[in-house]
Structures are given as structure tokens and as C-alpha cells.
Amino acid sequence: MPVVACHHQRAQQGVAKIHSVILTRLRAKQRNKEYVASRTAEGRTEREIIRCLERCAARQLCRIIHAALTPAT
């Protein structure tokens, strides 16, 4: 398998994991349920809301990874 295809496949797996985390949060976390209700009232679609939540989760994950890889000063 070419290296590019391997990286693409891993990226797709990461996106799928973040998506499953968001779907779980939507079922379990009251804060996320309230967010969906407020965004729906603004006229956003469920797809747009999930996309926003996925971006937020990805940013949180990047911060965690970056903090873990940055040496302490």
C-alpha cells in the first residue's frame, strides 16, 4: 500500500472515531443536548450541528496531543 494511501486511511479512521465520540456525547451529555437544542432553534440542521461539534472535539484533541508532545519548560 502506498504511503499516501496509508496516511489517508488513518486520517479517515480518525475522523470516524471523532464522529462516534460526538454521537455518544449527543446521547449522554446534557451540555451537548442543550447545544443541539439552541442551534436547532437558530435554524441549523443536524448535520451542521454535528460538523461544528466534530470540529470542536478535534480542536480539543489537538490541544491535548500538542500539550503531551511539548516538553515542559
PDB file of N, CA, C and O in Angstrom:
ATOM      1  N   MET A   1       0.858  -1.178   0.000  1.00  0.00           N
ATOM      2  CA  MET A   1       0.000   0.000   0.000  1.00  0.00           C
ATOM      3  C   MET A   1       0.900   1.235   0.000  1.00  0.00           C
ATOM      4  O   MET A   1       1.825   1.315   0.808  1.00  0.00           O
ATOM      5  N   PRO A   2       0.653   2.186  -0.877  1.00  0.00           N
ATOM      6  CA  PRO A   2       1.456   3.406  -0.896  1.00  0.00           C
ATOM      7  C   PRO A   2       1.331   4.180   0.420  1.00  0.00           C
ATOM      8  O   PRO A   2       0.320   4.083   1.117  1.00  0.00           O
ATOM      9  N   VAL A   3       2.359   4.936   0.742  1.00  0.00           N
ATOM     10  CA  VAL A   3       2.390   5.693   1.992  1.00  0.00           C
ATOM     11  C   VAL A   3       1.241   6.694   2.054  1.00  0.00           C
ATOM     12  O   VAL A   3       0.616   6.851   3.103  1.00  0.00           O
ATOM     13  N   VAL A   4       0.959   7.366   0.950  1.00  0.00           N
ATOM     14  CA  VAL A   4      -0.111   8.373   0.926  1.00  0.00           C
ATOM     15  C   VAL A   4      -1.453   7.718   1.240  1.00  0.00           C
ATOM     16  O   VAL A   4      -2.242   8.266   2.010  1.00  0.00           O
ATOM     17  N   ALA A   5      -1.713   6.580   0.664  1.00  0.00           N
ATOM     18  CA  ALA A   5      -2.979   5.880   0.910  1.00  0.00           C
ATOM     19  C   ALA A   5      -3.076   5.460   2.374  1.00  0.00           C
ATOM     20  O   ALA A   5      -4.154   5.506   2.967  1.00  0.00           O
ATOM     21  N   CYS A   6      -1.964   5.055   2.949  1.00  0.00           N
ATOM     22  CA  CYS A   6      -1.945   4.637   4.346  1.00  0.00           C
ATOM     23  C   CYS A   6      -2.289   5.820   5.259  1.00  0.00           C
ATOM     24  O   CYS A   6      -3.087   5.681   6.186  1.00  0.00           O
ATOM     25  N   HIS A   7      -1.682   6.985   4.992  1.00  0.00           N
ATOM     26  CA  HIS A   7      -1.969   8.169   5.796  1.00  0.00           C
ATOM     27  C   HIS A   7      -3.422   8.603   5.621  1.00  0.00           C
ATOM     28  O   HIS A   7      -4.068   9.015   6.584  1.00  0.00           O
ATOM     29  N   HIS A   8      -3.931   8.513   4.406  1.00  0.00           N
ATOM     30  CA  HIS A   8      -5.320   8.883   4.141  1.00  0.00           C
ATOM     31  C   HIS A   8      -6.267   7.960   4.902  1.00  0.00           C
ATOM     32  O   HIS A   8      -7.260   8.405   5.477  1.00  0.00           O
ATOM     33  N   GLN A   9      -5.946   6.676   4.896  1.00  0.00           N
ATOM     34  CA  GLN A   9      -6.787   5.709   5.594  1.00  0.00           C
ATOM     35  C   GLN A   9      -6.785   5.990   7.096  1.00  0.00           C
ATOM     36  O   GLN A   9      -7.833   5.912   7.737  1.00  0.00           O
ATOM     37  N   ARG A  10      -5.627   6.313   7.662  1.00  0.00           N
ATOM     38  CA  ARG A  10      -5.557   6.622   9.090  1.00  0.00           C
ATOM     39  C   ARG A  10      -6.320   7.904   9.409  1.00  0.00           C
ATOM     40  O   ARG A  10      -6.965   8.006  10.452  1.00  0.00           O
ATOM     41  N   ALA A  11      -6.246   8.871   8.516  1.00  0.00           N
ATOM     42  CA  ALA A  11      -6.989  10.117   8.725  1.00  0.00           C
ATOM     43  C   ALA A  11      -8.490   9.836   8.718  1.00  0.00           C
ATOM     44  O   ALA A  11      -9.230  10.381   9.538  1.00  0.00           O
ATOM     45  N   GLN A  12      -8.936   8.993   7.803  1.00  0.00           N
ATOM     46  CA  GLN A  12     -10.354   8.634   7.749  1.00  0.00           C
ATOM     47  C   GLN A  12     -10.775   7.914   9.021  1.00  0.00           C
ATOM     48  O   GLN A  12     -11.879   8.132   9.519  1.00  0.00           O
ATOM     49  N   GLN A  13      -9.902   7.055   9.555  1.00  0.00           N
ATOM     50  CA  GLN A  13     -10.211   6.350  10.793  1.00  0.00           C
ATOM     51  C   GLN A  13     -10.334   7.333  11.950  1.00  0.00           C
ATOM     52  O   GLN A  13     -11.191   7.177  12.819  1.00  0.00           O
ATOM     53  N   GLY A  14      -9.468   8.351  11.954  1.00  0.00           N
ATOM     54  CA  GLY A  14      -9.536   9.373  12.997  1.00  0.00           C
ATOM     55  C   GLY A  14     -10.829  10.159  12.935  1.00  0.00           C
ATOM     56  O   GLY A  14     -11.450  10.435  13.962  1.00  0.00           O
ATOM     57  N   VAL A  15     -11.231  10.516  11.733  1.00  0.00           N
ATOM     58  CA  VAL A  15     -12.486  11.250  11.544  1.00  0.00           C
ATOM     59  C   VAL A  15     -13.662  10.391  11.997  1.00  0.00           C
ATOM     60  O   VAL A  15     -14.593  10.894  12.626  1.00  0.00           O
ATOM     61  N   ALA A  16     -13.626   9.115  11.685  1.00  0.00           N
ATOM     62  CA  ALA A  16     -14.704   8.211  12.090  1.00  0.00           C
ATOM     63  C   ALA A  16     -14.759   8.087  13.610  1.00  0.00           C
ATOM     64  O   ALA A  16     -15.847   8.019  14.183  1.00  0.00           O
ATOM     65  N   LYS A  17     -13.610   8.058  14.266  1.00  0.00           N
ATOM     66  CA  LYS A  17     -13.579   7.965  15.732  1.00  0.00           C
ATOM     67  C   LYS A  17     -14.174   9.229  16.353  1.00  0.00           C
ATOM     68  O   LYS A  17     -14.966   9.148  17.293  1.00  0.00           O
ATOM     69  N   ILE A  18     -13.797  10.387  15.832  1.00  0.00           N
ATOM     70  CA  ILE A  18     -14.335  11.643  16.356  1.00  0.00           C
ATOM     71  C   ILE A  18     -15.848  11.684  16.155  1.00  0.00           C
ATOM     72  O   ILE A  18     -16.581  12.140  17.033  1.00  0.00           O
ATOM     73  N   HIS A  19     -16.313  11.212  15.006  1.00  0.00           N
ATOM     74  CA  HIS A  19     -17.752  11.181  14.734  1.00  0.00           C
ATOM     75  C   HIS A  19     -18.472  10.298  15.745  1.00  0.00           C
ATOM     76  O   HIS A  19     -19.528  10.676  16.252  1.00  0.00           O
ATOM     77  N   SER A  20     -17.915   9.129  16.045  1.00  0.00           N
ATOM     78  CA  SER A  20     -18.564   8.238  17.013  1.00  0.00           C
ATOM     79  C   SER A  20     -18.547   8.843  18.416  1.00  0.00           C
ATOM     80  O   SER A  20     -19.491   8.651  19.182  1.00  0.00           O
ATOM     81  N   VAL A  21     -17.482   9.573  18.761  1.00  0.00           N
ATOM     82  CA  VAL A  21     -17.436  10.259  20.061  1.00  0.00           C
ATOM     83  C   VAL A  21     -18.554  11.294  20.144  1.00  0.00           C
ATOM     84  O   VAL A  21     -19.229  11.399  21.167  1.00  0.00           O
ATOM     85  N   ILE A  22     -18.749  12.050  19.080  1.00  0.00           N
ATOM     86  CA  ILE A  22     -19.785  13.080  19.068  1.00  0.00           C
ATOM     87  C   ILE A  22     -21.168  12.450  19.192  1.00  0.00           C
ATOM     88  O   ILE A  22     -22.004  12.947  19.947  1.00  0.00           O
ATOM     89  N   LEU A  23     -21.416  11.386  18.478  1.00  0.00           N
ATOM     90  CA  LEU A  23     -22.721  10.730  18.571  1.00  0.00           C
ATOM     91  C   LEU A  23     -22.974  10.210  19.985  1.00  0.00           C
ATOM     92  O   LEU A  23     -24.099  10.271  20.481  1.00  0.00           O
ATOM     93  N   THR A  24     -21.928   9.700  20.629  1.00  0.00           N
ATOM     94  CA  THR A  24     -22.064   9.231  22.010  1.00  0.00           C
ATOM     95  C   THR A  24     -22.335  10.402  22.946  1.00  0.00           C
ATOM     96  O   THR A  24     -23.185  10.313  23.831  1.00  0.00           O
ATOM     97  N   ARG A  25     -21.610  11.500  22.747  1.00  0.00           N
ATOM     98  CA  ARG A  25     -21.829  12.693  23.579  1.00  0.00           C
ATOM     99  C   ARG A  25     -23.241  13.229  23.415  1.00  0.00           C
ATOM    100  O   ARG A  25     -23.846  13.690  24.383  1.00  0.00           O
ATOM    101  N   LEU A  26     -23.769  13.174  22.206  1.00  0.00           N
ATOM    102  CA  LEU A  26     -25.127  13.672  21.968  1.00  0.00           C
ATOM    103  C   LEU A  26     -26.160  12.859  22.735  1.00  0.00           C
ATOM    104  O   LEU A  26     -27.174  13.400  23.174  1.00  0.00           O
ATOM    105  N   ARG A  27     -25.914  11.577  22.898  1.00  0.00           N
ATOM    106  CA  ARG A  27     -26.841  10.728  23.643  1.00  0.00           C
ATOM    107  C   ARG A  27     -26.659  10.871  25.151  1.00  0.00           C
ATOM    108  O   ARG A  27     -27.627  10.762  25.905  1.00  0.00           O
ATOM    109  N   ALA A  28     -25.415  11.116  25.600  1.00  0.00           N
ATOM    110  CA  ALA A  28     -25.114  11.003  27.024  1.00  0.00           C
ATOM    111  C   ALA A  28     -24.966  12.329  27.767  1.00  0.00           C
ATOM    112  O   ALA A  28     -25.296  12.397  28.951  1.00  0.00           O
ATOM    113  N   LYS A  29     -24.490  13.366  27.122  1.00  0.00           N
ATOM    114  CA  LYS A  29     -24.140  14.606  27.823  1.00  0.00           C
ATOM    115  C   LYS A  29     -25.243  15.651  27.686  1.00  0.00           C
ATOM    116  O   LYS A  29     -25.656  16.000  26.580  1.00  0.00           O
ATOM    117  N   GLN A  30     -25.703  16.134  28.812  1.00  0.00           N
ATOM    118  CA  GLN A  30     -26.757  17.143  28.820  1.00  0.00           C
ATOM    119  C   GLN A  30     -26.294  18.428  28.142  1.00  0.00           C
ATOM    120  O   GLN A  30     -27.075  19.074  27.443  1.00  0.00           O
ATOM    121  N   ARG A  31     -25.033  18.805  28.343  1.00  0.00           N
ATOM    122  CA  ARG A  31     -24.499  20.032  27.747  1.00  0.00           C
ATOM    123  C   ARG A  31     -24.606  19.995  26.228  1.00  0.00           C
ATOM    124  O   ARG A  31     -24.951  20.996  25.599  1.00  0.00           O
ATOM    125  N   ASN A  32     -24.310  18.836  25.641  1.00  0.00           N
ATOM    126  CA  ASN A  32     -24.399  18.707  24.192  1.00  0.00           C
ATOM    127  C   ASN A  32     -25.852  18.723  23.722  1.00  0.00           C
ATOM    128  O   ASN A  32     -26.155  19.260  22.656  1.00  0.00           O
ATOM    129  N   LYS A  33     -26.741  18.141  24.505  1.00  0.00           N
ATOM    130  CA  LYS A  33     -28.164  18.154  24.157  1.00  0.00           C
ATOM    131  C   LYS A  33     -28.691  19.594  24.142  1.00  0.00           C
ATOM    132  O   LYS A  33     -29.466  19.974  23.264  1.00  0.00           O
ATOM    133  N   GLU A  34     -28.256  20.386  25.130  1.00  0.00           N
ATOM    134  CA  GLU A  34     -28.669  21.786  25.183  1.00  0.00           C
ATOM    135  C   GLU A  34     -28.099  22.567  24.004  1.00  0.00           C
ATOM    136  O   GLU A  34     -28.769  23.435  23.445  1.00  0.00           O
ATOM    137  N   TYR A  35     -26.857  22.255  23.627  1.00  0.00           N
ATOM    138  CA  TYR A  35     -26.232  22.918  22.478  1.00  0.00           C
ATOM    139  C   TYR A  35     -27.024  22.635  21.208  1.00  0.00           C
ATOM    140  O   TYR A  35     -27.284  23.538  20.413  1.00  0.00           O
ATOM    141  N   VAL A  36     -27.406  21.371  21.023  1.00  0.00           N
ATOM    142  CA  VAL A  36     -28.183  20.991  19.838  1.00  0.00           C
ATOM    143  C   VAL A  36     -29.527  21.716  19.835  1.00  0.00           C
ATOM    144  O   VAL A  36     -29.973  22.191  18.791  1.00  0.00           O
ATOM    145  N   ALA A  37     -30.164  21.803  20.984  1.00  0.00           N
ATOM    146  CA  ALA A  37     -31.460  22.482  21.057  1.00  0.00           C
ATOM    147  C   ALA A  37     -31.326  23.960  20.695  1.00  0.00           C
ATOM    148  O   ALA A  37     -32.155  24.500  19.964  1.00  0.00           O
ATOM    149  N   SER A  38     -30.286  24.611  21.206  1.00  0.00           N
ATOM    150  CA  SER A  38     -30.128  26.039  20.917  1.00  0.00           C
ATOM    151  C   SER A  38     -29.772  26.270  19.452  1.00  0.00           C
ATOM    152  O   SER A  38     -30.264  27.221  18.843  1.00  0.00           O
ATOM    153  N   ARG A  39     -28.934  25.428  18.882  1.00  0.00           N
ATOM    154  CA  ARG A  39     -28.559  25.582  17.468  1.00  0.00           C
ATOM    155  C   ARG A  39     -29.732  25.248  16.550  1.00  0.00           C
ATOM    156  O   ARG A  39     -29.885  25.859  15.492  1.00  0.00           O
ATOM    157  N   THR A  40     -30.552  24.291  16.943  1.00  0.00           N
ATOM    158  CA  THR A  40     -31.734  23.956  16.149  1.00  0.00           C
ATOM    159  C   THR A  40     -32.707  25.134  16.146  1.00  0.00           C
ATOM    160  O   THR A  40     -33.339  25.435  15.134  1.00  0.00           O
ATOM    161  N   ALA A  41     -32.813  25.791  17.298  1.00  0.00           N
ATOM    162  CA  ALA A  41     -33.683  26.967  17.387  1.00  0.00           C
ATOM    163  C   ALA A  41     -33.177  28.095  16.488  1.00  0.00           C
ATOM    164  O   ALA A  41     -33.964  28.917  16.019  1.00  0.00           O
ATOM    165  N   GLU A  42     -31.863  28.136  16.246  1.00  0.00           N
ATOM    166  CA  GLU A  42     -31.287  29.136  15.354  1.00  0.00           C
ATOM    167  C   GLU A  42     -31.506  28.791  13.875  1.00  0.00           C
ATOM    168  O   GLU A  42     -31.246  29.609  12.993  1.00  0.00           O
ATOM    169  N   GLY A  43     -31.984  27.575  13.621  1.00  0.00           N
ATOM    170  CA  GLY A  43     -32.259  27.176  12.252  1.00  0.00           C
ATOM    171  C   GLY A  43     -31.185  26.297  11.629  1.00  0.00           C
ATOM    172  O   GLY A  43     -31.227  26.037  10.427  1.00  0.00           O
ATOM    173  N   ARG A  44     -30.234  25.841  12.415  1.00  0.00           N
ATOM    174  CA  ARG A  44     -29.185  24.964  11.892  1.00  0.00           C
ATOM    175  C   ARG A  44     -29.725  23.547  11.707  1.00  0.00           C
ATOM    176  O   ARG A  44     -30.632  23.115  12.418  1.00  0.00           O
ATOM    177  N   THR A  45     -29.153  22.840  10.743  1.00  0.00           N
ATOM    178  CA  THR A  45     -29.542  21.446  10.526  1.00  0.00           C
ATOM    179  C   THR A  45     -28.716  20.554  11.454  1.00  0.00           C
ATOM    180  O   THR A  45     -27.684  20.968  11.981  1.00  0.00           O
ATOM    181  N   GLU A  46     -29.190  19.335  11.639  1.00  0.00           N
ATOM    182  CA  GLU A  46     -28.464  18.391  12.493  1.00  0.00           C
ATOM    183  C   GLU A  46     -27.063  18.117  11.935  1.00  0.00           C
ATOM    184  O   GLU A  46     -26.101  17.961  12.687  1.00  0.00           O
ATOM    185  N   ARG A  47     -26.972  18.062  10.638  1.00  0.00           N
ATOM    186  CA  ARG A  47     -25.673  17.819  10.003  1.00  0.00           C
ATOM    187  C   ARG A  47     -24.687  18.954  10.304  1.00  0.00           C
ATOM    188  O   ARG A  47     -23.521  18.699  10.603  1.00  0.00           O
ATOM    189  N   GLU A  48     -25.154  20.197  10.225  1.00  0.00           N
ATOM    190  CA  GLU A  48     -24.297  21.347  10.533  1.00  0.00           C
ATOM    191  C   GLU A  48     -23.872  21.335  12.001  1.00  0.00           C
ATOM    192  O   GLU A  48     -22.724  21.641  12.324  1.00  0.00           O
ATOM    193  N   ILE A  49     -24.795  20.983  12.877  1.00  0.00           N
ATOM    194  CA  ILE A  49     -24.505  20.947  14.310  1.00  0.00           C
ATOM    195  C   ILE A  49     -23.451  19.897  14.610  1.00  0.00           C
ATOM    196  O   ILE A  49     -22.511  20.157  15.360  1.00  0.00           O
ATOM    197  N   ILE A  50     -23.599  18.715  14.032  1.00  0.00           N
ATOM    198  CA  ILE A  50     -22.622  17.650  14.250  1.00  0.00           C
ATOM    199  C   ILE A  50     -21.269  18.055  13.699  1.00  0.00           C
ATOM    200  O   ILE A  50     -20.244  17.759  14.313  1.00  0.00           O
ATOM    201  N   ARG A  51     -21.242  18.720  12.562  1.00  0.00           N
ATOM    202  CA  ARG A  51     -19.984  19.186  11.979  1.00  0.00           C
ATOM    203  C   ARG A  51     -19.282  20.154  12.926  1.00  0.00           C
ATOM    204  O   ARG A  51     -18.068  20.070  13.108  1.00  0.00           O
ATOM    205  N   CYS A  52     -20.034  21.072  13.529  1.00  0.00           N
ATOM    206  CA  CYS A  52     -19.454  22.023  14.481  1.00  0.00           C
ATOM    207  C   CYS A  52     -18.912  21.307  15.715  1.00  0.00           C
ATOM    208  O   CYS A  52     -17.827  21.631  16.198  1.00  0.00           O
ATOM    209  N   LEU A  53     -19.660  20.341  16.218  1.00  0.00           N
ATOM    210  CA  LEU A  53     -19.217  19.584  17.390  1.00  0.00           C
ATOM    211  C   LEU A  53     -17.965  18.763  17.072  1.00  0.00           C
ATOM    212  O   LEU A  53     -17.082  18.624  17.919  1.00  0.00           O
ATOM    213  N   GLU A  54     -17.888  18.223  15.859  1.00  0.00           N
ATOM    214  CA  GLU A  54     -16.700  17.462  15.462  1.00  0.00           C
ATOM    215  C   GLU A  54     -15.474  18.360  15.397  1.00  0.00           C
ATOM    216  O   GLU A  54     -14.393  17.963  15.831  1.00  0.00           O
ATOM    217  N   ARG A  55     -15.631  19.559  14.863  1.00  0.00           N
ATOM    218  CA  ARG A  55     -14.501  20.498  14.813  1.00  0.00           C
ATOM    219  C   ARG A  55     -14.039  20.863  16.217  1.00  0.00           C
ATOM    220  O   ARG A  55     -12.839  20.944  16.480  1.00  0.00           O
ATOM    221  N   CYS A  56     -14.987  21.081  17.113  1.00  0.00           N
ATOM    222  CA  CYS A  56     -14.659  21.410  18.495  1.00  0.00           C
ATOM    223  C   CYS A  56     -13.902  20.253  19.159  1.00  0.00           C
ATOM    224  O   CYS A  56     -12.903  20.479  19.841  1.00  0.00           O
ATOM    225  N   ALA A  57     -14.367  19.037  18.964  1.00  0.00           N
ATOM    226  CA  ALA A  57     -13.698  17.860  19.542  1.00  0.00           C
ATOM    227  C   ALA A  57     -12.301  17.690  18.953  1.00  0.00           C
ATOM    228  O   ALA A  57     -11.367  17.327  19.667  1.00  0.00           O
ATOM    229  N   ALA A  58     -12.156  17.950  17.660  1.00  0.00           N
ATOM    230  CA  ALA A  58     -10.846  17.838  17.020  1.00  0.00           C
ATOM    231  C   ALA A  58      -9.882  18.877  17.589  1.00  0.00           C
ATOM    232  O   ALA A  58      -8.710  18.574  17.812  1.00  0.00           O
ATOM    233  N   ARG A  59     -10.364  20.101  17.827  1.00  0.00           N
ATOM    234  CA  ARG A  59      -9.509  21.132  18.432  1.00  0.00           C
ATOM    235  C   ARG A  59      -9.084  20.730  19.835  1.00  0.00           C
ATOM    236  O   ARG A  59      -7.924  20.905  20.206  1.00  0.00           O
ATOM    237  N   GLN A  60     -10.017  20.191  20.620  1.00  0.00           N
ATOM    238  CA  GLN A  60      -9.692  19.737  21.976  1.00  0.00           C
ATOM    239  C   GLN A  60      -8.637  18.639  21.928  1.00  0.00           C
ATOM    240  O   GLN A  60      -7.684  18.647  22.707  1.00  0.00           O
ATOM    241  N   LEU A  61      -8.814  17.701  21.014  1.00  0.00           N
ATOM    242  CA  LEU A  61      -7.870  16.603  20.880  1.00  0.00           C
ATOM    243  C   LEU A  61      -6.494  17.100  20.460  1.00  0.00           C
ATOM    244  O   LEU A  61      -5.481  16.625  20.972  1.00  0.00           O
ATOM    245  N   CYS A  62      -6.450  18.052  19.533  1.00  0.00           N
ATOM    246  CA  CYS A  62      -5.163  18.615  19.100  1.00  0.00           C
ATOM    247  C   CYS A  62      -4.454  19.307  20.248  1.00  0.00           C
ATOM    248  O   CYS A  62      -3.237  19.186  20.388  1.00  0.00           O
ATOM    249  N   ARG A  63      -5.200  20.032  21.075  1.00  0.00           N
ATOM    250  CA  ARG A  63      -4.584  20.693  22.231  1.00  0.00           C
ATOM    251  C   ARG A  63      -3.987  19.674  23.190  1.00  0.00           C
ATOM    252  O   ARG A  63      -2.889  19.873  23.708  1.00  0.00           O
ATOM    253  N   ILE A  64      -4.707  18.582  23.427  1.00  0.00           N
ATOM    254  CA  ILE A  64      -4.222  17.537  24.331  1.00  0.00           C
ATOM    255  C   ILE A  64      -2.955  16.900  23.776  1.00  0.00           C
ATOM    256  O   ILE A  64      -1.982  16.710  24.506  1.00  0.00           O
ATOM    257  N   ILE A  65      -2.965  16.572  22.500  1.00  0.00           N
ATOM    258  CA  ILE A  65      -1.798  15.941  21.866  1.00  0.00           C
ATOM    259  C   ILE A  65      -0.618  16.893  21.868  1.00  0.00           C
ATOM    260  O   ILE A  65       0.503  16.495  22.185  1.00  0.00           O
ATOM    261  N   HIS A  66      -0.861  18.147  21.515  1.00  0.00           N
ATOM    262  CA  HIS A  66       0.205  19.136  21.489  1.00  0.00           C
ATOM    263  C   HIS A  66       0.825  19.327  22.867  1.00  0.00           C
ATOM    264  O   HIS A  66       2.047  19.419  22.990  1.00  0.00           O
ATOM    265  N   ALA A  67      -0.004  19.387  23.898  1.00  0.00           N
ATOM    266  CA  ALA A  67       0.485  19.533  25.266  1.00  0.00           C
ATOM    267  C   ALA A  67       1.314  18.327  25.695  1.00  0.00           C
ATOM    268  O   ALA A  67       2.312  18.469  26.402  1.00  0.00           O
ATOM    269  N   ALA A  68       0.895  17.141  25.264  1.00  0.00           N
ATOM    270  CA  ALA A  68       1.632  15.928  25.624  1.00  0.00           C
ATOM    271  C   ALA A  68       2.976  15.855  24.907  1.00  0.00           C
ATOM    272  O   ALA A  68       3.929  15.293  25.446  1.00  0.00           O
ATOM    273  N   LEU A  69       3.067  16.409  23.710  1.00  0.00           N
ATOM    274  CA  LEU A  69       4.305  16.328  22.940  1.00  0.00           C
ATOM    275  C   LEU A  69       5.249  17.495  23.189  1.00  0.00           C
ATOM    276  O   LEU A  69       6.427  17.423  22.841  1.00  0.00           O
ATOM    277  N   THR A  70       4.742  18.574  23.788  1.00  0.00           N
ATOM    278  CA  THR A  70       5.579  19.738  24.051  1.00  0.00           C
ATOM    279  C   THR A  70       6.331  19.513  25.364  1.00  0.00           C
ATOM    280  O   THR A  70       5.725  19.220  26.395  1.00  0.00           O
ATOM    281  N   PRO A  71       7.659  19.655  25.311  1.00  0.00           N
ATOM    282  CA  PRO A  71       8.419  19.450  26.544  1.00  0.00           C
ATOM    283  C   PRO A  71       8.128  20.565  27.552  1.00  0.00           C
ATOM    284  O   PRO A  71       7.928  21.722  27.181  1.00  0.00           O
ATOM    285  N   ALA A  72       8.110  20.194  28.821  1.00  0.00           N
ATOM    286  CA  ALA A  72       7.859  21.171  29.885  1.00  0.00           C
ATOM    287  C   ALA A  72       9.059  22.105  30.011  1.00  0.00           C
ATOM    288  O   ALA A  72      10.208  21.680  29.887  1.00  0.00           O
ATOM    289  N   THR A  73       8.775  23.377  30.257  1.00  0.00           N
ATOM    290  CA  THR A  73       9.877  24.340  30.373  1.00  0.00           C
ATOM    291  C   THR A  73      10.142  24.713  31.804  1.00  0.00           C
ATOM    292  O   THR A  73      11.036  25.513  32.078  1.00  0.00           O
TER     293      THR A  73
END
